[in-house]
Structures are given as structure tokens and as C-alpha cells.
Amino acid sequence: MTKSERHRRMRGRNYALVAVLFSLVILFFVVTLVKLGSN
Amino acid sequence: MTDTSIGTAAEGTSARVVDFVALLKPRVMSLVLFSGLAGLLVAPGELHPVLAFVALLCIAVGAGASGAINMWYEHDIDRLMSRTKLRPIPQGRIDPATALGFGVALAVAAVVVMGLVVNFVAAGVLALTIGFYVFVYTMWLKRRTPQNIVIGGAAGAFPPVVGWTAVTGDVTVVPLLLFAIIFLWTPPHFWALALYRSADYARAGVPMMPVVAGAAATKRQMLLYTLLLAPAALSPWLIGFSGWLYGAGVAVLSAAFIGHVVLVLRDTTHAAARRMFGFSILYLFLLFALLVVDHFVVAG
């Protein structure tokens, strides 16, 4: 595998991780609102 | 290292995002998720849609985590079977330790989030499901006994129970019936696959029923489990939980399932087993779809 190909795959994994983490932030924020609203 | 190298240790940098997705066994996950969704939808009580989404996410992630840990443990035999040799670990795109870490992290996260966001009973059943699949099925039974998928099938039968307990917080008769349906469905489903993949399993040293007892004995046991499955599948209707739509639909589906087994019994090639394997997946999808539709349209 070439260096540029390895970097491309690493970049792809990093973008995916950012997307997952950002989605979790949004999800836990919404869950907090729901939990607070039910009390 | 090249992309085409098989069985070499990965450097951890060649994995693509799709390889990590493949570790989660997305096709298995879809059936797990669907049965979990059905359990959640037909359970009595209310669950906020956001919390229901989190519960389903935890079921999906838990199932995926089990798949990743399973691929870590079985990478030595996966490289020997044509069905599994293209998986990321045998192909050298993900190293086993990375897969294990990925699976364990997801499993812990799924159980903890389920407990904190939904309820601790659902989290407990989810943890039991993952533990059963990893320790009982994968590590203990699979390489030791032809009853591996009979007992291990319990792991695949838990998701509707998890979905149900996410709403109710307890386990009653109906989720146990849903458990029984998948439990009895698993042997004919898996043995249909094992019949036409028996050479693969034999090469890997996995004592699947057709490898140990032969095709004829396997087919007789498939018929037995399918005959037991039919009344179990009808049980939600028999106890009055589901209405006529579910009862009639499942009666037709079960008759077709029995018909497929009879064809497998008479078949000397693997064509009928292949058809039956495909139909068995459709059977379970339609059964749970009928359960949900009946619940909202007829019984509800």
C-alpha cells in the first residue's frame, strides 16, 4: 500500500470517528432534555 | 504489505471504515435489530421515542460488538472457510487485537448506555445476550459440540426480550414466547446453511451437525425443530396476545417452512437447503412484521 493510500484511509477513519462522536454529543444532549422533561 | 496479502499481520493503518463496519456483521445485526424493534413495539406501556431509539441503538451496537469479538476469536478458522475468508481479519486488513478492543469497547458502551438511559433490566439482559454469544456459544460450544447452535441459539433469541424489557422493565410470558420462537427457529435455519457448507466446516474442524452426524440425521432434526417451531410461533395468538392476522399469517408461514424442510429431506443435492436458508430469514422477518402489524391493526 502506498503512503498516500494509507493516509487516505486514516483520514477516512478519522472523519468517521468525528461523525460518530458528534452524533453522540447530539444524542446525549437530546436524551438529557428528554430525561429532564420527564421529571 | 499489500491489499491482497492474506493472513499477514496488519499494521493497523490499512483498515478502511467499511472493514470496521464488516466486523459488526451488519446482515446479522439487521435481523437482531428488527426482532428487538418488534419486542419494543408490542410491549405494553410507553417509551419516549428518543429513549426507544437509544434502546435500539444499544441493541444494534451490542449485536455488532458480539460479532466483532466473535471474529477476533474465530479468525484462525475464518481463514479456512470460503464463507468467511474474506473477512477483515483473515484478509490482514485489521489485526485481531484491534478487533477485540473495538468489540469490547462497543459492548461495554452499549450496556452502560442502555442502563443509564433506558433501564437496568434491559441493560442486564443485553449484557447476558452479549456474554452468552461470546463466552457460551463462541468460546465454549462452537468447536466442541454439534449442539453448538442449538444452545448458542439462545443468544440470538434474546433481542426481542431486550426490546420488551426496555419498555416494561420486566420479563413476562410474551417475551419468553418470542424467545422460544427464535430459539426453535435457529437449528433448522443454521443447519440448512451447514448442509451446503459442510465441507467448509469440516475443513475448519467445526463440529456442525452435518459434519458429525451426516446429512440425513441433520435433516431429520431440522424437521423435528420445525415441527416444534410451528406451535411456538402460534403461541402469541393461542394465549390471546395477538389477533387473527398474526395467527393466520404465521400458520401459512409455518406450513411453508415445514414444506421447505420436507423438500430438504427429499433432496439429494443442496439446492433445497439453500432455498430453505433464504426462506428461514424471510420467515422470521415476516413473523415479527405480522406481530407488529397485528398488534397495531387488529389486537390494538
Interface residues (C-beta under 8 A of the other chain):
Chain A: M1 R6 R9 M10 G12 R13 A16 L27 V30 V31 V34 K35 S38
Chain B: M1 T2 D3 T13 S14 A15 R16 V17 F20 H48 V50 L51 V54 L57 V117
